[in-house]
Amino acid sequence: MKVANLILEKFWQGFAALLCTVCLLPSAAFADHHNEAIQLGQLVQGSHRSEANISRNNARHPAQTLDFFGLKPDMTAIEILPGGGWYTEILAPFLKDEGRLYAAHFSPNASLSYMSPSLGRFEEKLTANPDLYGKTIVRHLNPPHETAIAPPESADMAMTFRNVHNWIMAGQQAEYFEAFYTALKPGGILGIVEHRAKPGSSMEVMETSGYVTEAYVKEIAAAAGFDFAGSSEINANAKDQTIYPKGVWTLPPTYQMGDENKAQFAAIGESDRMTLKFIKPLK
């Protein structure tokens, strides 16, 4: 009960801080931003989400993260590789009335054995609750064969959460970022949350540990044509030293070391994460 109360307390502290950011806006913008913040706050705590997913709000700060990216309910947005749909539970209902959500998931033709079943489970999740997810458009992302994650230059925003390290491990980081650039409108936003490696970490570290340097993410984005637009420490964790026997998967929620030193890793919490925003330049 104490843990649950602490999680709830920290969530509302963060939510209050989010609401305070609207104080300097003009009155009309203030009202819109206030209403959007309220809606996001309700969705992240919504009854359609499992207790397990809600319990991770305190580590992932979804309302604050989406506010930093600048998500609006009338946008066309792309969630890149949504996995089990943790963020989809927030994005789909937020966008369903005025906007549009593309979910760029794995392909049924993907080479790795876990990818097609993951896509199947995600599609089952959408089908099970059509009122929330029925308007979500599933696309397949499997570079270099399938990269049309939305019509060219149609999306206002693309977002990805803790995926960049996987593309680096596959040696496909450039192809992924090129796909995002193609799908976004000029002026469109690319939002990235990723496990953060210590500055100066080697490519070997980034290819094996699950952690990536901010400098390298910026380098990949710039090579694809994006301009850096800003960063936030919303998802930072100063306790995370980033060097563990099983990489980032040593920490919660994965605990790949099993019970060995589990209390120590639990005290650290989830990984230190960068939260970055990029913009596709106007023509």
C-alpha positions in Angstrom: 0.0 0.0 0.0 2.9 2.4 0.8 4.5 1.7 -2.5 1.2 2.3 -4.4 0.6 5.5 -2.5 4.1 6.7 -3.3 3.7 6.0 -7.0 0.4 7.8 -7.0 1.9 10.8 -5.1 4.8 11.1 -7.5 2.5 10.9 -10.5 0.3 13.7 -9.3 3.4 15.8 -8.4 4.5 15.4 -12.0 1.1 16.0 -13.3 0.8 19.2 -11.3 4.1 20.4 -12.7 2.7 19.7 -16.2 -0.3 21.8 -15.6 1.9 24.7 -14.3 3.5 24.9 -17.7 0.4 26.4 -19.1 0.5 29.5 -16.9 2.4 31.7 -19.4 0.2 30.8 -22.4 -2.4 33.1 -24.0 -5.9 32.5 -22.7 -7.2 30.4 -25.6 -4.0 28.3 -25.8 -4.1 28.0 -22.0 -7.5 26.5 -22.1 -6.6 24.0 -24.9 -3.4 23.0 -23.2 -5.2 22.7 -19.8 -7.8 20.4 -21.3 -5.2 18.3 -23.1 -3.2 17.9 -19.9 -6.4 16.8 -18.1 -7.2 14.3 -20.8 -3.7 12.8 -20.8 -3.7 12.6 -17.0 -7.0 10.7 -17.1 -5.8 8.4 -19.8 -2.6 7.4 -18.1 -4.6 6.4 -15.0 -7.5 5.0 -17.0 -9.5 1.9 -16.1 -8.7 0.4 -19.5 -5.1 0.0 -18.4 -3.8 -2.8 -16.2 -2.4 -2.2 -12.8 0.9 -3.4 -14.0 1.0 -0.8 -16.8 -0.2 2.0 -14.6 2.5 1.1 -12.0 5.1 2.1 -14.6 3.8 5.6 -15.1 6.2 6.8 -12.4 9.2 5.6 -14.4 8.0 6.5 -17.9 6.2 9.8 -17.2 3.9 9.5 -20.3 1.8 12.6 -19.9 4.8 14.9 -19.4 6.7 13.1 -22.2 3.9 13.6 -24.7 3.4 17.2 -23.6 7.2 17.8 -24.2 6.9 16.3 -27.7 3.9 18.6 -28.4 1.3 16.0 -29.1 -2.1 17.5 -30.0 -5.4 15.6 -30.3 -5.9 16.6 -34.0 -2.5 15.4 -35.1 -1.6 12.5 -37.4 0.9 10.6 -35.3 3.0 7.4 -35.7 4.0 5.2 -32.9 7.1 3.3 -34.0 7.3 -0.3 -32.9 4.7 -0.1 -30.1 5.5 -3.6 -28.7 2.6 -4.6 -26.4 0.9 -1.3 -26.7 1.8 0.4 -23.4 1.9 3.8 -25.0 -0.9 2.9 -27.5 -3.3 2.7 -24.6 -2.7 6.5 -24.2 -2.2 7.6 -27.8 -5.1 5.8 -29.4 -7.9 7.2 -27.3 -6.2 10.7 -27.2 -6.2 10.8 -31.0 -9.3 8.8 -32.0 -11.8 11.7 -32.3 -9.8 14.4 -34.0 -6.5 12.9 -35.1 -5.1 9.7 -36.5 -2.7 7.1 -35.2 -0.5 4.8 -37.2 1.1 1.9 -35.3 4.3 0.9 -37.2 4.7 -2.6 -35.8 6.8 -5.6 -36.8 6.1 -7.4 -40.1 4.6 -10.9 -40.4 7.6 -11.4 -42.7 10.2 -10.4 -40.2 13.2 -12.7 -39.8 13.3 -12.9 -36.0 11.0 -15.5 -34.4 9.5 -13.2 -31.7 8.4 -10.4 -34.1 5.4 -12.0 -35.9 3.8 -13.3 -32.6 4.4 -9.8 -31.0 2.5 -8.3 -33.9 -0.3 -10.8 -33.5 -0.7 -10.0 -29.8 -0.8 -6.3 -30.6 -3.5 -6.8 -33.2 -5.5 -8.9 -30.8 -5.3 -6.1 -28.2 -6.7 -3.6 -30.8 -9.5 -5.9 -31.8 -10.5 -6.7 -28.3 -11.4 -3.0 -27.6 -12.6 -1.4 -30.8 -14.0 1.7 -29.0 -10.5 2.7 -28.0 -8.3 1.2 -30.7 -10.6 0.7 -33.7 -9.3 3.6 -35.6 -5.6 2.7 -35.2 -4.0 1.9 -38.5 -1.4 -0.8 -38.3 1.6 -0.6 -40.7 4.6 -2.9 -40.9 8.1 -1.8 -40.4 10.8 -4.1 -41.7 13.7 -2.3 -43.4 14.7 -2.4 -46.1 11.7 -4.3 -47.4 8.8 -2.5 -45.7 9.3 1.1 -44.7 6.0 2.8 -45.7 4.8 3.5 -42.1 2.4 6.3 -43.3 1.8 8.1 -46.6 4.8 10.2 -47.5 4.9 13.6 -45.7 1.5 12.9 -44.0 2.4 12.7 -40.3 2.7 15.6 -37.8 4.6 13.5 -35.3 6.5 10.2 -35.0 7.4 8.7 -31.6 9.5 5.8 -30.5 10.2 4.6 -26.9 13.3 2.6 -26.1 13.9 1.2 -29.5 17.0 2.9 -31.0 19.4 0.4 -29.4 17.7 -2.5 -31.2 18.2 -0.8 -34.5 21.8 -0.2 -33.7 22.3 -3.9 -32.8 20.8 -4.8 -36.2 22.9 -2.3 -38.0 19.8 -0.6 -39.4 19.6 2.7 -37.6 20.0 4.8 -40.7 17.2 2.9 -42.5 14.8 3.4 -39.7 15.4 7.2 -39.4 15.1 7.6 -43.1 11.6 5.9 -42.9 10.6 8.4 -40.2 11.8 11.3 -42.3 9.9 10.2 -45.3 6.6 9.8 -43.4 6.8 13.2 -41.6 5.5 16.5 -43.0 8.0 19.3 -43.3 8.0 20.8 -39.8 7.0 17.4 -38.4 8.3 16.2 -35.0 10.3 13.1 -34.2 10.2 12.3 -30.5 12.6 9.8 -29.0 13.0 8.2 -25.5 16.1 5.9 -25.2 18.3 4.4 -22.6 21.2 6.8 -22.1 24.8 5.7 -22.2 27.5 7.7 -20.6 29.0 10.3 -22.9 31.9 8.9 -24.9 30.7 5.3 -24.7 32.0 3.2 -27.6 30.0 1.6 -30.4 30.7 -1.8 -28.8 28.8 -0.6 -25.6 25.9 0.7 -27.7 25.8 -2.6 -29.7 25.6 -4.8 -26.6 24.3 -3.0 -23.5 21.0 -1.4 -24.7 22.4 2.0 -23.8 23.0 4.7 -26.5 24.8 8.1 -26.2 22.8 11.3 -26.8 25.5 12.3 -29.2 25.0 9.3 -31.4 21.2 9.6 -31.5 21.7 13.2 -32.6 24.2 12.0 -35.2 21.8 9.4 -36.7 19.0 11.9 -36.8 21.1 14.6 -38.5 22.3 12.2 -41.1 18.7 11.5 -42.0 18.0 15.2 -42.3 16.5 16.1 -39.0 17.2 19.3 -36.9 17.6 18.9 -33.2 14.9 20.8 -31.4 15.4 20.2 -27.7 15.8 17.7 -24.8 14.2 17.1 -21.5 15.3 15.3 -18.3 11.7 14.1 -17.6 12.9 10.5 -17.8 16.3 10.8 -16.2 17.5 8.6 -13.4 20.8 9.7 -11.8 21.0 6.4 -9.9 21.6 4.4 -13.1 25.3 3.9 -13.6 24.6 2.0 -17.0 27.3 -0.7 -16.6 25.8 -4.1 -15.6 26.4 -7.8 -16.3 23.3 -8.0 -18.5 23.2 -4.4 -19.8 20.1 -2.4 -19.3 18.1 -5.6 -18.9 19.7 -6.1 -15.5 17.4 -3.4 -14.2 13.7 -3.5 -13.6 11.4 -4.5 -15.1 13.4 -7.3 -16.8 15.8 -8.4 -14.0 17.8 -10.7 -16.2 20.1 -11.6 -13.3 17.1 -13.2 -11.6 17.2 -12.9 -7.8 21.0 -12.1 -7.8 21.3 -8.6 -6.3 17.7 -8.0 -7.2 17.1 -5.6 -4.3 20.1 -3.5 -5.4 18.8 -3.2 -8.9 15.2 -2.5 -7.7 16.6 0.4 -5.7 18.2 1.8 -8.8 14.9 1.6 -10.7 14.4 1.7 -14.4 17.1 3.1 -16.7 18.3 6.6 -17.1 16.6 7.8 -20.3 17.2 10.7 -22.7 14.1 12.4 -24.1 14.9 14.1 -27.4 12.9 16.1 -29.9 13.8 16.6 -33.6 12.1 18.5 -36.4 12.0 17.8 -40.2 13.0 21.1 -41.7 10.5 23.2 -43.7 11.1 23.2 -47.4 
